[in-house]
Amino acid sequence: MSYQTHPALKDPLYAAIRKIAFSKEPEAAHDWAFNWFSKPWVSSLLSKRYAAAGNPSATTVAGLSFPNRIGLAAGLDKNGDYINALGALGFGFIEVGTVTPKPQAGNDKPRMFRLTEHGALINRMGFNNLGVDHLVKNAEQRQWQGVLGINIGKNAATPLENAHDDYVNCLERVYPVADYVTVNISSPNTKDLRQLQHGDALAALLDAVMTTHTKLATQHGANKPLFVKIAPDMSDDDITQFIQVANQYPISGVIVSNTTARRDLVEGHPLAMEAGGLSGEVMRDFANERLQSVQSKAPNNWALIGAGGVSSGDDAKTKLTLGADLVQIYTGFIYHGPRLIQRSIEQTR
Ligand SMILES: Cc1cc2nc3c(=O)[nH]c(=O)nc-3n(C[C@H](O)[C@H](O)[C@H](O)COP(=O)(O)O)c2cc1C
């Protein structure tokens, strides 16, 4: 398969930016691009250029009012450093994080790889972040008015049996500044994290988190939605069992999905065997299948956020057709730029 920009997304400005960015090592490119995007004059120009056509289309999901259905997936802005700049690109919601209680460096570099021919990335970042206090400060100071989700995780040094302490700690810290919170138990890059998606470990985690959530809702007079983000590498049976356990707690819904451990989707690529999670266009059909499976089994009152492989406005629309209420994008944004956000908003009204 050869990677190509969809004709509706052709954009000479972004093509020029991408050319420079892709000449750099992926993490250096990220820092370089956001250094520019976050300058107020650049942000203001981009905001005008990439405004979606037509009237805004507010929608209510999980009790929150979203200006549109297209959001940024977690991991691009781990520390909440770029909320205003990303907001200016039109996203209806932005999910920052994954954040952990203490700052941590993450895995050794290099840890992000572009498989350009496939419109894909492999990453094994390992929750590199500056810690929850840094993120909370940024969230408090944001000017952007859209919906802010905060995605929480555990420090690598915290043993799995104490994971709930880290999630509870983060939930308490972020609750006052988040519009919603995501419990991320599906990163492939923190050892054994995905075990929290199953059975007793899931029940113990949700028990601790939801007890704290109830306390915080009373304390702050606001019942903020809590989502759980799952991996696509779950069988139908895994999904059935996950839902049985999770449905015993008042979560608001699920994000389907995180990156995949599958490699057959990029077989033969020189970087295919790099460790980490695979994302982007190649995982689209797989993520859609998992979304459909969750949709067919989940209780009606759960909201579903579809993520994985969105690379065109049509892809965003397909997620809604399959039962998602909202859509998140990461890798497609790197390959196609803000035009993808604009088109996705326009096609999901
Ligand atoms: C470089 C990179 C870092 C990521 N970091 C996180 C993270 O910290 N937390 C998380 O929940 N998901 C993380 N993700 C997963 C994305 O949020 C998203 O679920 C996944 O990439 C599928 O969507 P996409 O195909 O649009 O990228 C990361 C993805 C990438 C590519």
The ligand as a Tripos MOL2 file, in Angstrom:
@<TRIPOS>MOLECULE
LIG
   31    33     1     0     0
SMALL
NO_CHARGES

@<TRIPOS>ATOM
      1 C1          2.9920    8.9300   19.4810 C.3       1 LIG1
      2 C2          1.7130    8.4900   20.1400 C.ar      1 LIG1
      3 C3          1.5710    8.6460   21.5120 C.ar      1 LIG1
      4 C4          0.3830    8.2440   22.1380 C.ar      1 LIG1
      5 N1          0.2420    8.4240   23.4860 N.ar      1 LIG1
      6 C5         -0.9250    8.0880   24.0870 C.ar      1 LIG1
      7 C6         -1.1140    8.3370   25.4600 C.ar      1 LIG1
      8 O1         -0.2560    8.8780   26.1540 O.2       1 LIG1
      9 N2         -2.2940    7.9530   26.0150 N.ar      1 LIG1
     10 C7         -3.3060    7.3750   25.2890 C.ar      1 LIG1
     11 O2         -4.3710    7.0720   25.8440 O.2       1 LIG1
     12 N3         -3.1550    7.1530   23.9650 N.ar      1 LIG1
     13 C8         -2.0150    7.4990   23.3630 C.ar      1 LIG1
     14 N4         -1.8580    7.2870   22.0180 N.ar      1 LIG1
     15 C9         -2.9510    6.6160   21.2510 C.3       1 LIG1
     16 C10        -3.8620    7.6110   20.5450 C.3       1 LIG1
     17 O3         -4.4950    8.4440   21.4740 O.3       1 LIG1
     18 C11        -4.9240    6.8790   19.6950 C.3       1 LIG1
     19 O4         -5.7730    6.1660   20.5640 O.3       1 LIG1
     20 C12        -4.3130    5.8950   18.6930 C.3       1 LIG1
     21 O5         -3.1250    6.4200   18.1510 O.3       1 LIG1
     22 C13        -5.2750    5.5510   17.5450 C.3       1 LIG1
     23 O6         -5.6820    6.7080   16.8440 O.3       1 LIG1
     24 P1         -4.9450    7.2440   15.5090 P.3       1 LIG1
     25 O7         -4.8830    6.1140   14.5310 O.co2     1 LIG1
     26 O8         -5.8170    8.3900   15.0350 O.co2     1 LIG1
     27 O9         -3.5980    7.7040   15.9190 O.co2     1 LIG1
     28 C14        -0.6830    7.6860   21.3660 C.ar      1 LIG1
     29 C15        -0.5210    7.5540   19.9730 C.ar      1 LIG1
     30 C16         0.6490    7.9510   19.3780 C.ar      1 LIG1
     31 C17         0.7670    7.8030   17.8710 C.3       1 LIG1
@<TRIPOS>BOND
     1     1     2 1
     2     2     3 ar
     3     2    30 ar
     4     3     4 ar
     5     4     5 ar
     6     4    28 ar
     7     5     6 ar
     8     6     7 ar
     9     6    13 1
    10     7     8 2
    11     7     9 ar
    12     9    10 ar
    13    10    11 2
    14    10    12 ar
    15    12    13 ar
    16    13    14 ar
    17    14    15 1
    18    14    28 ar
    19    15    16 1
    20    16    17 1
    21    16    18 1
    22    18    19 1
    23    18    20 1
    24    20    21 1
    25    20    22 1
    26    22    23 1
    27    23    24 1
    28    24    25 2
    29    24    26 1
    30    24    27 1
    31    28    29 ar
    32    29    30 ar
    33    30    31 1
@<TRIPOS>SUBSTRUCTURE
     1 LIG1         1 GROUP 0 **** ****
